[in-house]
């Protein structure tokens, strides 16, 4: 079902690298890299973000996790 969704679905660990646990095949069309590139560590999720946005993403993610919100 997830593979049929347009775009990319992903799940990652809450660590410095945002280590991916799962990426749908839509990763290739959206990012230019195959899901396997992320899983093997050739590309990191944070590589997709502008450096100026990293702190906001980190802080927003931390707050959502602490509040147990998606």
N, C-alpha and C positions, 0 to 999 in steps of 0.2 A: 504494500500500500504506500509506504513512504517513498519508494523509488518512483512511483507514478506522479508524485507531487511536482508541480513546476518549481523551479528554483532549487535551493539547497536546504536540506535538513541536516543538522549536526548536533552532536553532543560532545562536550569536552570536559576534562578535569578542571577543577579550579586550582590551577598552579601557574607559575610564572610564564610557562610556555603555552598555556591553554591547550595542553596535550589532548589531541582529538581521540575520542573513543569510537566515534562513528561519523561518517559523512555519506550522504546520498550521492548518486551518480551525477546529480545536477551541479556538483562542484565544478566539473570541467567547463560547462557552459557559462557558469557565473564568474569563475575566477581565472579560467585558463589553465588550471592545474587539476589533474585527476585526484579523486578521493585518496587513492593509494599514495600520492605524493605527500599528503598531510599525515596519513597513518604511519608511513615509514620515517617521517621527520624531515623529509627533503624541503618541505614548506611548513611554516608555522602559522597558526591562525592569526597571530599578531602581525604577520607580514601583510595581511589584508587591510590593516588599519593605518591611518595616518598617525605618525608619532605624536602629534599634538592631541590626539583623541585617546591615547592609551590610558592616561590617568582617569579620565571620565568613565571609560569602559570598566576599568578595574574597580573604581569606587561604586559605580552603579551595580555591578555584579555582586560586590561584597555586601552592599545594603540589601539587595534582593535575597541573597542567600541567608543573611542573618534574620530577615523577616519571613523566611521560608515562603517566598513568592517566586513565581516563574519569571 
